[in-house]
Amino acid sequence: MQLGVYNAILHDRSLPEAIEVVADLGLTGIELNTGGFLPPVHVPNIDEILESDAARDDFLGQFEGTGVQIAGLNCNGNPLNPKREIGERHAEDIRRSIRLAERLGQHRVVTMSGLPGGDPDSKTINWAVNAWNSGILDIIDYQMGVAADFWRETDRLARDHDVKVALELHPHNVAFNPANFRELIERAGATNVGVELDASHLFWQQMDPVAVVRELGELVVHAAAKDVRVNKEHAAIYGVLDNRFRRLGADEPRTGLGGDEYANEWPKESAWDFVALGRGHDVEYWTEFLRALHEVDSDMLVNIEHEDVSLGRIEGLEIAADVLKRADANLQAG
């Protein structure tokens, strides 16, 4: 297994400084954000790298002698958003990331399947959670068609550049579980679209990531080590679809998601939270997670994603890296 860190949590420092953090953690990979919801802080000259061998070589030179390598590119966003200033930008970021991956000797681009509106005239996205109503199935069928068209075209580009696009099974997207992921790639006829197995979003949906890895098999092409704690006393009241988010005002610090959209404030007394590795599931669980991934690909890239707001950036990474390395040691010993 190749263990690393997704770099978004290190956007507060330069790329050389971020690489040093990863090396100090005893890990060997860094997954680089290249657009989508977040700006490509550590790859600000993408267009230059795409055109200039010298710029590419200068960029790659920052990794020489560090013991840390690029471990995939990440372009999470919504390429199907009916707001053109968001959807078209994120779609182009994905295409550009695929071309960039080839230039950097990479074969994985992580993103999301996306979510359109509920019909051709929609101006906003529409996530149909529960299709008990026949009209909801019509919405899902329309959305799958939109997604299949986009991913059919994008799959051809990925194939041309020897890249596998890894879709995070993330709620608020067309593909958020194995069934709708399989439907998407079957409709698209995709050969170079797989899954980024981010355990966290499966946990809060009450799915078992180990079982999902074994269900999908070789369709899993990349992984994220990210934990969730379900707060049972609050989940018992609000359920895991807890939707008590607060809109942040323009005068408050907030994270832009493209156009006029921003991330909302997390609910108080939440039903579940993102936590550092080991604070939701123990080392033994993560050992079995790595074992399932190893059965699919012994060289699988597994990168920590840190979003535990109760911990500092480095503190959270240190806790997660310790758990992940112990799980890997258990796997090797077993």
ROMARDO-950103 format. One record per residue (C-alpha): residue number from 1; residue in one letter; chain; x negated, y negated, z. Coordinates in nm, 2 decimals, decimal comma, always signed. Each point is the difference from the previous one (the first is absolute). Example, Ala and Ser with C-alpha at 12.3 -4.5 7.8 and 13.67 -1.06 7.14 Angstrom:
2
nr->1	rest->A	kette->A	xx->-1,23	yy->+0,45	zz->+0,78
nr->2	rest->S	kette->A	xx->-0,14	yy->-0,34	zz->-0,07
END
This chain:
334
nr->1	rest->M	kette->A	xx->+0,00	yy->+0,00	zz->+0,00
nr->2	rest->Q	kette->A	xx->-0,11	yy->-0,36	zz->-0,06
nr->3	rest->L	kette->A	xx->+0,10	yy->-0,22	zz->+0,28
nr->4	rest->G	kette->A	xx->+0,03	yy->-0,38	zz->-0,02
nr->5	rest->V	kette->A	xx->+0,20	yy->-0,32	zz->+0,07
nr->6	rest->Y	kette->A	xx->+0,25	yy->-0,20	zz->-0,20
nr->7	rest->N	kette->A	xx->-0,15	yy->-0,35	zz->-0,01
nr->8	rest->A	kette->A	xx->+0,31	yy->-0,22	zz->+0,06
nr->9	rest->I	kette->A	xx->-0,07	yy->-0,01	zz->+0,38
nr->10	rest->L	kette->A	xx->-0,35	yy->-0,13	zz->-0,09
nr->11	rest->H	kette->A	xx->+0,11	yy->-0,29	zz->-0,22
nr->12	rest->D	kette->A	xx->-0,11	yy->-0,24	zz->+0,27
nr->13	rest->R	kette->A	xx->-0,37	yy->+0,06	zz->-0,09
nr->14	rest->S	kette->A	xx->-0,21	yy->+0,03	zz->-0,31
nr->15	rest->L	kette->A	xx->-0,04	yy->+0,33	zz->-0,19
nr->16	rest->P	kette->A	xx->-0,36	yy->+0,06	zz->+0,12
nr->17	rest->E	kette->A	xx->+0,13	yy->-0,05	zz->+0,36
nr->18	rest->A	kette->A	xx->+0,29	yy->+0,23	zz->-0,06
nr->19	rest->I	kette->A	xx->-0,23	yy->+0,27	zz->-0,14
nr->20	rest->E	kette->A	xx->-0,21	yy->-0,04	zz->+0,31
nr->21	rest->V	kette->A	xx->+0,30	yy->+0,06	zz->+0,22
nr->22	rest->V	kette->A	xx->+0,09	yy->+0,32	zz->-0,18
nr->23	rest->A	kette->A	xx->-0,36	yy->+0,13	zz->+0,02
nr->24	rest->D	kette->A	xx->-0,01	yy->-0,08	zz->+0,38
nr->25	rest->L	kette->A	xx->+0,32	yy->+0,21	zz->+0,04
nr->26	rest->G	kette->A	xx->-0,19	yy->+0,30	zz->-0,15
nr->27	rest->L	kette->A	xx->+0,23	yy->+0,00	zz->-0,31
nr->28	rest->T	kette->A	xx->-0,11	yy->+0,01	zz->-0,36
nr->29	rest->G	kette->A	xx->+0,28	yy->-0,16	zz->-0,21
nr->30	rest->I	kette->A	xx->+0,18	yy->-0,33	zz->-0,04
nr->31	rest->E	kette->A	xx->+0,32	yy->-0,03	zz->-0,20
nr->32	rest->L	kette->A	xx->+0,02	yy->-0,34	zz->-0,16
nr->33	rest->N	kette->A	xx->+0,31	yy->-0,21	zz->-0,05
nr->34	rest->T	kette->A	xx->+0,03	yy->-0,13	zz->-0,35
nr->35	rest->G	kette->A	xx->+0,33	yy->-0,18	zz->-0,01
nr->36	rest->G	kette->A	xx->+0,37	yy->+0,05	zz->+0,05
nr->37	rest->F	kette->A	xx->+0,14	yy->-0,12	zz->+0,33
nr->38	rest->L	kette->A	xx->-0,35	yy->-0,11	zz->+0,12
nr->39	rest->P	kette->A	xx->-0,27	yy->-0,20	zz->-0,18
nr->40	rest->P	kette->A	xx->-0,32	yy->+0,19	zz->-0,10
nr->41	rest->V	kette->A	xx->-0,21	yy->-0,17	zz->+0,26
nr->42	rest->H	kette->A	xx->-0,30	yy->+0,22	zz->-0,04
nr->43	rest->V	kette->A	xx->+0,02	yy->+0,02	zz->-0,38
nr->44	rest->P	kette->A	xx->+0,07	yy->-0,36	zz->-0,10
nr->45	rest->N	kette->A	xx->-0,16	yy->+0,02	zz->-0,34
nr->46	rest->I	kette->A	xx->+0,20	yy->+0,29	zz->-0,15
nr->47	rest->D	kette->A	xx->+0,03	yy->-0,15	zz->-0,35
nr->48	rest->E	kette->A	xx->-0,38	yy->-0,07	zz->-0,01
nr->49	rest->I	kette->A	xx->-0,07	yy->+0,36	zz->+0,10
nr->50	rest->L	kette->A	xx->+0,23	yy->+0,13	zz->-0,27
nr->51	rest->E	kette->A	xx->-0,20	yy->-0,20	zz->-0,26
nr->52	rest->S	kette->A	xx->-0,36	yy->-0,01	zz->+0,12
nr->53	rest->D	kette->A	xx->-0,23	yy->+0,29	zz->+0,07
nr->54	rest->A	kette->A	xx->-0,22	yy->-0,23	zz->+0,20
nr->55	rest->A	kette->A	xx->+0,29	yy->-0,11	zz->+0,22
nr->56	rest->R	kette->A	xx->+0,10	yy->+0,36	zz->+0,05
nr->57	rest->D	kette->A	xx->-0,35	yy->+0,10	zz->+0,09
nr->58	rest->D	kette->A	xx->-0,04	yy->-0,29	zz->+0,24
nr->59	rest->F	kette->A	xx->+0,32	yy->+0,10	zz->+0,17
nr->60	rest->L	kette->A	xx->-0,10	yy->+0,37	zz->+0,04
nr->61	rest->G	kette->A	xx->-0,34	yy->-0,11	zz->+0,12
nr->62	rest->Q	kette->A	xx->+0,16	yy->-0,11	zz->+0,32
nr->63	rest->F	kette->A	xx->+0,05	yy->+0,37	zz->+0,09
nr->64	rest->E	kette->A	xx->-0,35	yy->+0,12	zz->-0,07
nr->65	rest->G	kette->A	xx->-0,18	yy->+0,13	zz->+0,31
nr->66	rest->T	kette->A	xx->+0,30	yy->-0,05	zz->+0,23
nr->67	rest->G	kette->A	xx->+0,12	yy->+0,36	zz->+0,02
nr->68	rest->V	kette->A	xx->+0,34	yy->-0,13	zz->-0,09
nr->69	rest->Q	kette->A	xx->+0,17	yy->+0,05	zz->-0,34
nr->70	rest->I	kette->A	xx->+0,32	yy->-0,13	zz->-0,16
nr->71	rest->A	kette->A	xx->+0,27	yy->+0,25	zz->+0,08
nr->72	rest->G	kette->A	xx->+0,28	yy->-0,10	zz->-0,24
nr->73	rest->L	kette->A	xx->+0,18	yy->-0,33	zz->-0,08
nr->74	rest->N	kette->A	xx->+0,32	yy->-0,11	zz->+0,16
nr->75	rest->C	kette->A	xx->+0,26	yy->-0,21	zz->-0,18
nr->76	rest->N	kette->A	xx->+0,32	yy->+0,04	zz->+0,21
nr->77	rest->G	kette->A	xx->+0,28	yy->-0,21	zz->-0,12
nr->78	rest->N	kette->A	xx->+0,34	yy->+0,01	zz->-0,18
nr->79	rest->P	kette->A	xx->-0,05	yy->+0,01	zz->-0,38
nr->80	rest->L	kette->A	xx->+0,37	yy->+0,05	zz->-0,05
nr->81	rest->N	kette->A	xx->+0,12	yy->-0,31	zz->+0,20
nr->82	rest->P	kette->A	xx->+0,27	yy->-0,18	zz->-0,22
nr->83	rest->K	kette->A	xx->-0,16	yy->-0,33	zz->+0,11
nr->84	rest->R	kette->A	xx->-0,23	yy->-0,04	zz->-0,29
nr->85	rest->E	kette->A	xx->-0,26	yy->-0,20	zz->+0,19
nr->86	rest->I	kette->A	xx->-0,04	yy->+0,30	zz->+0,23
nr->87	rest->G	kette->A	xx->+0,07	yy->+0,30	zz->-0,22
nr->88	rest->E	kette->A	xx->-0,20	yy->-0,10	zz->-0,30
nr->89	rest->R	kette->A	xx->-0,30	yy->-0,11	zz->+0,21
nr->90	rest->H	kette->A	xx->-0,01	yy->+0,32	zz->+0,20
nr->91	rest->A	kette->A	xx->+0,04	yy->+0,21	zz->-0,32
nr->92	rest->E	kette->A	xx->-0,29	yy->-0,18	zz->-0,16
nr->93	rest->D	kette->A	xx->-0,21	yy->+0,04	zz->+0,32
nr->94	rest->I	kette->A	xx->+0,05	yy->+0,38	zz->-0,02
nr->95	rest->R	kette->A	xx->-0,10	yy->+0,01	zz->-0,37
nr->96	rest->R	kette->A	xx->-0,30	yy->-0,22	zz->+0,08
nr->97	rest->S	kette->A	xx->-0,10	yy->+0,23	zz->+0,29
nr->98	rest->I	kette->A	xx->+0,01	yy->+0,30	zz->-0,22
nr->99	rest->R	kette->A	xx->-0,24	yy->-0,16	zz->-0,25
nr->100	rest->L	kette->A	xx->-0,21	yy->-0,12	zz->+0,29
nr->101	rest->A	kette->A	xx->-0,02	yy->+0,35	zz->+0,15
nr->102	rest->E	kette->A	xx->-0,16	yy->+0,14	zz->-0,31
nr->103	rest->R	kette->A	xx->-0,25	yy->-0,29	zz->+0,00
nr->104	rest->L	kette->A	xx->-0,10	yy->+0,08	zz->+0,36
nr->105	rest->G	kette->A	xx->-0,01	yy->+0,38	zz->-0,05
nr->106	rest->Q	kette->A	xx->+0,31	yy->+0,06	zz->+0,20
nr->107	rest->H	kette->A	xx->+0,28	yy->+0,24	zz->-0,07
nr->108	rest->R	kette->A	xx->+0,27	yy->-0,10	zz->+0,25
nr->109	rest->V	kette->A	xx->+0,23	yy->-0,31	zz->+0,01
nr->110	rest->V	kette->A	xx->+0,25	yy->-0,01	zz->+0,29
nr->111	rest->T	kette->A	xx->+0,33	yy->-0,18	zz->-0,04
nr->112	rest->M	kette->A	xx->+0,38	yy->+0,04	zz->+0,04
nr->113	rest->S	kette->A	xx->+0,26	yy->+0,12	zz->-0,24
nr->114	rest->G	kette->A	xx->+0,19	yy->-0,33	zz->+0,03
nr->115	rest->L	kette->A	xx->+0,37	yy->-0,09	zz->+0,04
nr->116	rest->P	kette->A	xx->+0,22	yy->-0,18	zz->-0,25
nr->117	rest->G	kette->A	xx->+0,34	yy->-0,15	zz->+0,05
nr->118	rest->G	kette->A	xx->+0,31	yy->+0,21	zz->+0,00
nr->119	rest->D	kette->A	xx->+0,11	yy->-0,09	zz->-0,36
nr->120	rest->P	kette->A	xx->-0,14	yy->-0,19	zz->-0,30
nr->121	rest->D	kette->A	xx->+0,14	yy->-0,33	zz->+0,12
nr->122	rest->S	kette->A	xx->-0,15	yy->+0,02	zz->+0,35
nr->123	rest->K	kette->A	xx->-0,22	yy->-0,28	zz->+0,12
nr->124	rest->T	kette->A	xx->-0,11	yy->+0,17	zz->+0,32
nr->125	rest->I	kette->A	xx->-0,13	yy->+0,35	zz->+0,10
nr->126	rest->N	kette->A	xx->+0,25	yy->+0,26	zz->+0,13
nr->127	rest->W	kette->A	xx->-0,11	yy->+0,30	zz->+0,20
nr->128	rest->A	kette->A	xx->+0,29	yy->+0,25	zz->+0,01
nr->129	rest->V	kette->A	xx->-0,07	yy->+0,20	zz->+0,32
nr->130	rest->N	kette->A	xx->+0,28	yy->+0,25	zz->+0,01
nr->131	rest->A	kette->A	xx->+0,19	yy->+0,11	zz->-0,31
nr->132	rest->W	kette->A	xx->+0,32	yy->+0,13	zz->+0,15
nr->133	rest->N	kette->A	xx->+0,19	yy->-0,24	zz->-0,23
nr->134	rest->S	kette->A	xx->+0,01	yy->+0,10	zz->-0,38
nr->135	rest->G	kette->A	xx->-0,07	yy->-0,36	zz->-0,08
nr->136	rest->I	kette->A	xx->-0,33	yy->+0,02	zz->+0,18
nr->137	rest->L	kette->A	xx->-0,10	yy->+0,29	zz->-0,22
nr->138	rest->D	kette->A	xx->+0,06	yy->-0,22	zz->-0,30
nr->139	rest->I	kette->A	xx->-0,24	yy->-0,26	zz->+0,15
nr->140	rest->I	kette->A	xx->-0,27	yy->+0,26	zz->+0,07
nr->141	rest->D	kette->A	xx->+0,04	yy->+0,15	zz->-0,35
nr->142	rest->Y	kette->A	xx->-0,05	yy->-0,35	zz->-0,15
nr->143	rest->Q	kette->A	xx->-0,30	yy->-0,07	zz->+0,22
nr->144	rest->M	kette->A	xx->-0,16	yy->+0,33	zz->-0,08
nr->145	rest->G	kette->A	xx->+0,04	yy->-0,08	zz->-0,37
nr->146	rest->V	kette->A	xx->-0,17	yy->-0,34	zz->+0,05
nr->147	rest->A	kette->A	xx->-0,28	yy->+0,16	zz->+0,20
nr->148	rest->A	kette->A	xx->-0,05	yy->+0,28	zz->-0,25
nr->149	rest->D	kette->A	xx->-0,04	yy->-0,24	zz->-0,29
nr->150	rest->F	kette->A	xx->-0,27	yy->-0,20	zz->+0,19
nr->151	rest->W	kette->A	xx->-0,19	yy->+0,31	zz->+0,12
nr->152	rest->R	kette->A	xx->+0,01	yy->+0,17	zz->-0,34
nr->153	rest->E	kette->A	xx->-0,19	yy->-0,29	zz->-0,15
nr->154	rest->T	kette->A	xx->-0,23	yy->-0,04	zz->+0,30
nr->155	rest->D	kette->A	xx->-0,07	yy->+0,37	zz->+0,01
nr->156	rest->R	kette->A	xx->-0,13	yy->-0,03	zz->-0,36
nr->157	rest->L	kette->A	xx->-0,24	yy->-0,28	zz->+0,10
nr->158	rest->A	kette->A	xx->-0,12	yy->+0,20	zz->+0,30
nr->159	rest->R	kette->A	xx->-0,06	yy->+0,31	zz->-0,22
nr->160	rest->D	kette->A	xx->-0,20	yy->-0,21	zz->-0,24
nr->161	rest->H	kette->A	xx->-0,23	yy->-0,13	zz->+0,28
nr->162	rest->D	kette->A	xx->-0,03	yy->+0,33	zz->+0,18
nr->163	rest->V	kette->A	xx->+0,18	yy->-0,13	zz->+0,31
nr->164	rest->K	kette->A	xx->+0,26	yy->+0,16	zz->+0,22
nr->165	rest->V	kette->A	xx->+0,25	yy->-0,25	zz->+0,14
nr->166	rest->A	kette->A	xx->+0,10	yy->+0,10	zz->+0,36
nr->167	rest->L	kette->A	xx->+0,34	yy->-0,11	zz->+0,10
nr->168	rest->E	kette->A	xx->+0,06	yy->-0,06	zz->+0,37
nr->169	rest->L	kette->A	xx->+0,33	yy->+0,17	zz->+0,11
nr->170	rest->H	kette->A	xx->+0,12	yy->-0,33	zz->+0,16
nr->171	rest->P	kette->A	xx->+0,36	yy->-0,08	zz->+0,08
nr->172	rest->H	kette->A	xx->+0,14	yy->-0,30	zz->-0,19
nr->173	rest->N	kette->A	xx->-0,13	yy->+0,17	zz->-0,32
nr->174	rest->V	kette->A	xx->+0,16	yy->+0,23	zz->-0,25
nr->175	rest->A	kette->A	xx->-0,23	yy->+0,28	zz->+0,10
nr->176	rest->F	kette->A	xx->-0,03	yy->+0,04	zz->+0,38
nr->177	rest->N	kette->A	xx->+0,03	yy->+0,38	zz->+0,05
nr->178	rest->P	kette->A	xx->-0,11	yy->+0,31	zz->-0,20
nr->179	rest->A	kette->A	xx->+0,34	yy->+0,05	zz->-0,17
nr->180	rest->N	kette->A	xx->+0,03	yy->-0,35	zz->-0,15
nr->181	rest->F	kette->A	xx->-0,38	yy->-0,01	zz->-0,08
nr->182	rest->R	kette->A	xx->+0,04	yy->+0,33	zz->-0,20
nr->183	rest->E	kette->A	xx->+0,31	yy->-0,15	zz->-0,18
nr->184	rest->L	kette->A	xx->-0,20	yy->-0,31	zz->-0,10
nr->185	rest->I	kette->A	xx->-0,29	yy->+0,18	zz->-0,15
nr->186	rest->E	kette->A	xx->+0,22	yy->+0,25	zz->-0,18
nr->187	rest->R	kette->A	xx->+0,20	yy->-0,28	zz->-0,15
nr->188	rest->A	kette->A	xx->-0,32	yy->-0,18	zz->-0,10
nr->189	rest->G	kette->A	xx->-0,17	yy->+0,31	zz->-0,12
nr->190	rest->A	kette->A	xx->-0,30	yy->-0,13	zz->+0,20
nr->191	rest->T	kette->A	xx->-0,33	yy->+0,20	zz->+0,02
nr->192	rest->N	kette->A	xx->-0,22	yy->-0,26	zz->+0,18
nr->193	rest->V	kette->A	xx->+0,24	yy->-0,11	zz->+0,27
nr->194	rest->G	kette->A	xx->-0,03	yy->+0,17	zz->+0,34
nr->195	rest->V	kette->A	xx->+0,06	yy->-0,07	zz->+0,37
nr->196	rest->E	kette->A	xx->-0,20	yy->-0,20	zz->+0,26
nr->197	rest->L	kette->A	xx->+0,09	yy->+0,20	zz->+0,31
nr->198	rest->D	kette->A	xx->+0,04	yy->-0,28	zz->+0,26
nr->199	rest->A	kette->A	xx->+0,12	yy->+0,19	zz->+0,30
nr->200	rest->S	kette->A	xx->+0,15	yy->-0,30	zz->+0,19
nr->201	rest->H	kette->A	xx->+0,30	yy->-0,06	zz->-0,22
nr->202	rest->L	kette->A	xx->+0,08	yy->+0,37	zz->+0,01
nr->203	rest->F	kette->A	xx->-0,01	yy->+0,01	zz->+0,38
nr->204	rest->W	kette->A	xx->+0,26	yy->-0,27	zz->+0,05
nr->205	rest->Q	kette->A	xx->+0,23	yy->+0,17	zz->-0,25
nr->206	rest->Q	kette->A	xx->-0,03	yy->+0,31	zz->+0,22
nr->207	rest->M	kette->A	xx->-0,20	yy->+0,19	zz->-0,26
nr->208	rest->D	kette->A	xx->-0,31	yy->+0,22	zz->+0,06
nr->209	rest->P	kette->A	xx->-0,29	yy->-0,13	zz->-0,21
nr->210	rest->V	kette->A	xx->-0,17	yy->+0,34	zz->+0,02
nr->211	rest->A	kette->A	xx->+0,31	yy->+0,17	zz->-0,14
nr->212	rest->V	kette->A	xx->+0,02	yy->-0,27	zz->-0,27
nr->213	rest->V	kette->A	xx->-0,36	yy->+0,05	zz->-0,11
nr->214	rest->R	kette->A	xx->+0,07	yy->+0,38	zz->-0,03
nr->215	rest->E	kette->A	xx->+0,32	yy->-0,07	zz->-0,19
nr->216	rest->L	kette->A	xx->-0,16	yy->-0,23	zz->-0,25
nr->217	rest->G	kette->A	xx->-0,34	yy->+0,18	zz->-0,03
nr->218	rest->E	kette->A	xx->-0,22	yy->-0,14	zz->-0,28
nr->219	rest->L	kette->A	xx->+0,24	yy->-0,29	zz->-0,05
nr->220	rest->V	kette->A	xx->-0,17	yy->-0,15	zz->+0,31
nr->221	rest->V	kette->A	xx->-0,30	yy->-0,18	zz->-0,14
nr->222	rest->H	kette->A	xx->-0,09	yy->-0,25	zz->+0,28
nr->223	rest->A	kette->A	xx->+0,08	yy->-0,04	zz->+0,37
nr->224	rest->A	kette->A	xx->+0,03	yy->-0,27	zz->+0,28
nr->225	rest->A	kette->A	xx->-0,07	yy->+0,07	zz->+0,36
nr->226	rest->K	kette->A	xx->+0,26	yy->-0,21	zz->+0,18
nr->227	rest->D	kette->A	xx->+0,21	yy->+0,09	zz->+0,30
nr->228	rest->V	kette->A	xx->+0,35	yy->-0,09	zz->+0,13
nr->229	rest->R	kette->A	xx->+0,14	yy->+0,02	zz->+0,35
nr->230	rest->V	kette->A	xx->+0,38	yy->+0,06	zz->+0,02
nr->231	rest->N	kette->A	xx->+0,13	yy->-0,18	zz->+0,31
nr->232	rest->K	kette->A	xx->+0,27	yy->+0,25	zz->+0,10
nr->233	rest->E	kette->A	xx->+0,18	yy->-0,22	zz->+0,24
nr->234	rest->H	kette->A	xx->+0,06	yy->-0,27	zz->-0,26
nr->235	rest->A	kette->A	xx->+0,04	yy->+0,24	zz->-0,30
nr->236	rest->A	kette->A	xx->+0,28	yy->+0,16	zz->+0,20
nr->237	rest->I	kette->A	xx->+0,19	yy->-0,33	zz->-0,02
nr->238	rest->Y	kette->A	xx->-0,11	yy->-0,16	zz->-0,32
nr->239	rest->G	kette->A	xx->-0,11	yy->+0,30	zz->-0,21
nr->240	rest->V	kette->A	xx->-0,30	yy->+0,02	zz->-0,23
nr->241	rest->L	kette->A	xx->+0,17	yy->-0,22	zz->-0,25
nr->242	rest->D	kette->A	xx->-0,02	yy->-0,28	zz->+0,26
nr->243	rest->N	kette->A	xx->+0,05	yy->-0,32	zz->-0,20
nr->244	rest->R	kette->A	xx->-0,03	yy->-0,28	zz->+0,26
nr->245	rest->F	kette->A	xx->-0,27	yy->-0,19	zz->-0,17
nr->246	rest->R	kette->A	xx->-0,03	yy->-0,38	zz->+0,04
nr->247	rest->R	kette->A	xx->-0,06	yy->-0,23	zz->-0,29
nr->248	rest->L	kette->A	xx->-0,31	yy->-0,21	zz->+0,07
nr->249	rest->G	kette->A	xx->+0,01	yy->-0,37	zz->-0,07
nr->250	rest->A	kette->A	xx->-0,22	yy->-0,20	zz->-0,23
nr->251	rest->D	kette->A	xx->-0,17	yy->-0,15	zz->+0,30
nr->252	rest->E	kette->A	xx->-0,10	yy->+0,34	zz->+0,14
nr->253	rest->P	kette->A	xx->-0,30	yy->+0,22	zz->-0,11
nr->254	rest->R	kette->A	xx->+0,14	yy->+0,25	zz->-0,25
nr->255	rest->T	kette->A	xx->-0,13	yy->+0,23	zz->-0,27
nr->256	rest->G	kette->A	xx->+0,12	yy->-0,07	zz->-0,36
nr->257	rest->L	kette->A	xx->+0,11	yy->+0,29	zz->-0,21
nr->258	rest->G	kette->A	xx->+0,03	yy->-0,19	zz->-0,33
nr->259	rest->G	kette->A	xx->+0,22	yy->-0,28	zz->-0,12
nr->260	rest->D	kette->A	xx->+0,23	yy->-0,12	zz->+0,27
nr->261	rest->E	kette->A	xx->-0,01	yy->+0,33	zz->+0,20
nr->262	rest->Y	kette->A	xx->-0,18	yy->+0,04	zz->+0,34
nr->263	rest->A	kette->A	xx->-0,04	yy->+0,28	zz->+0,26
nr->264	rest->N	kette->A	xx->+0,25	yy->-0,04	zz->+0,29
nr->265	rest->E	kette->A	xx->-0,07	yy->+0,03	zz->+0,38
nr->266	rest->W	kette->A	xx->+0,02	yy->+0,35	zz->+0,14
nr->267	rest->P	kette->A	xx->+0,30	yy->+0,08	zz->+0,22
nr->268	rest->K	kette->A	xx->-0,04	yy->-0,03	zz->+0,38
nr->269	rest->E	kette->A	xx->+0,04	yy->+0,33	zz->+0,19
nr->270	rest->S	kette->A	xx->-0,05	yy->+0,17	zz->-0,34
nr->271	rest->A	kette->A	xx->+0,11	yy->+0,35	zz->-0,08
nr->272	rest->W	kette->A	xx->-0,35	yy->+0,07	zz->-0,13
nr->273	rest->D	kette->A	xx->-0,34	yy->-0,17	zz->-0,04
nr->274	rest->F	kette->A	xx->-0,31	yy->+0,04	zz->-0,21
nr->275	rest->V	kette->A	xx->-0,28	yy->+0,10	zz->+0,24
nr->276	rest->A	kette->A	xx->-0,36	yy->+0,09	zz->-0,01
nr->277	rest->L	kette->A	xx->-0,08	yy->+0,36	zz->-0,09
nr->278	rest->G	kette->A	xx->+0,05	yy->+0,22	zz->+0,30
nr->279	rest->R	kette->A	xx->+0,25	yy->-0,22	zz->+0,18
nr->280	rest->G	kette->A	xx->+0,29	yy->+0,16	zz->-0,17
nr->281	rest->H	kette->A	xx->-0,14	yy->+0,35	zz->-0,09
nr->282	rest->D	kette->A	xx->-0,30	yy->+0,17	zz->+0,16
nr->283	rest->V	kette->A	xx->-0,33	yy->+0,12	zz->-0,14
nr->284	rest->E	kette->A	xx->+0,14	yy->+0,35	zz->-0,05
nr->285	rest->Y	kette->A	xx->+0,28	yy->-0,14	zz->-0,23
nr->286	rest->W	kette->A	xx->-0,25	yy->-0,19	zz->-0,21
nr->287	rest->T	kette->A	xx->-0,22	yy->+0,31	zz->-0,02
nr->288	rest->E	kette->A	xx->+0,29	yy->+0,18	zz->-0,16
nr->289	rest->F	kette->A	xx->+0,07	yy->-0,30	zz->-0,23
nr->290	rest->L	kette->A	xx->-0,36	yy->+0,01	zz->-0,12
nr->291	rest->R	kette->A	xx->+0,02	yy->+0,38	zz->-0,04
nr->292	rest->A	kette->A	xx->+0,31	yy->-0,03	zz->-0,23
nr->293	rest->L	kette->A	xx->-0,18	yy->-0,27	zz->-0,21
nr->294	rest->H	kette->A	xx->-0,31	yy->+0,21	zz->-0,02
nr->295	rest->E	kette->A	xx->+0,20	yy->+0,29	zz->-0,13
nr->296	rest->V	kette->A	xx->+0,11	yy->-0,23	zz->-0,29
nr->297	rest->D	kette->A	xx->-0,34	yy->-0,17	zz->-0,06
nr->298	rest->S	kette->A	xx->-0,31	yy->+0,05	zz->+0,21
nr->299	rest->D	kette->A	xx->-0,13	yy->-0,34	zz->-0,12
nr->300	rest->M	kette->A	xx->+0,33	yy->-0,19	zz->+0,08
nr->301	rest->L	kette->A	xx->-0,05	yy->-0,37	zz->+0,08
nr->302	rest->V	kette->A	xx->+0,16	yy->-0,07	zz->+0,34
nr->303	rest->N	kette->A	xx->-0,01	yy->-0,36	zz->+0,11
nr->304	rest->I	kette->A	xx->+0,11	yy->-0,15	zz->+0,33
nr->305	rest->E	kette->A	xx->+0,26	yy->-0,28	zz->-0,02
nr->306	rest->H	kette->A	xx->+0,02	yy->-0,20	zz->+0,32
nr->307	rest->E	kette->A	xx->+0,32	yy->-0,19	zz->+0,08
nr->308	rest->D	kette->A	xx->+0,02	yy->+0,04	zz->+0,38
nr->309	rest->V	kette->A	xx->+0,08	yy->-0,36	zz->+0,11
nr->310	rest->S	kette->A	xx->-0,08	yy->+0,08	zz->+0,36
nr->311	rest->L	kette->A	xx->-0,37	yy->+0,06	zz->-0,08
nr->312	rest->G	kette->A	xx->-0,27	yy->-0,22	zz->-0,16
nr->313	rest->R	kette->A	xx->-0,12	yy->+0,07	zz->-0,35
nr->314	rest->I	kette->A	xx->-0,33	yy->+0,17	zz->+0,11
nr->315	rest->E	kette->A	xx->+0,15	yy->+0,15	zz->+0,31
nr->316	rest->G	kette->A	xx->+0,27	yy->+0,17	zz->-0,19
nr->317	rest->L	kette->A	xx->-0,24	yy->+0,13	zz->-0,27
nr->318	rest->E	kette->A	xx->-0,23	yy->+0,14	zz->+0,27
nr->319	rest->I	kette->A	xx->+0,29	yy->+0,19	zz->+0,16
nr->320	rest->A	kette->A	xx->+0,12	yy->+0,13	zz->-0,34
nr->321	rest->A	kette->A	xx->-0,35	yy->+0,10	zz->-0,12
nr->322	rest->D	kette->A	xx->-0,07	yy->+0,19	zz->+0,32
nr->323	rest->V	kette->A	xx->+0,32	yy->+0,20	zz->-0,04
nr->324	rest->L	kette->A	xx->-0,05	yy->+0,06	zz->-0,37
nr->325	rest->K	kette->A	xx->-0,36	yy->+0,11	zz->+0,04
nr->326	rest->R	kette->A	xx->+0,09	yy->+0,24	zz->+0,28
nr->327	rest->A	kette->A	xx->+0,28	yy->+0,15	zz->-0,21
nr->328	rest->D	kette->A	xx->-0,25	yy->+0,04	zz->-0,29
nr->329	rest->A	kette->A	xx->-0,25	yy->+0,17	zz->+0,24
nr->330	rest->N	kette->A	xx->+0,28	yy->+0,24	zz->+0,12
nr->331	rest->L	kette->A	xx->+0,08	yy->+0,08	zz->-0,37
nr->332	rest->Q	kette->A	xx->-0,37	yy->+0,07	zz->-0,08
nr->333	rest->A	kette->A	xx->-0,03	yy->+0,22	zz->+0,32
nr->334	rest->G	kette->A	xx->+0,31	yy->+0,19	zz->-0,10
END
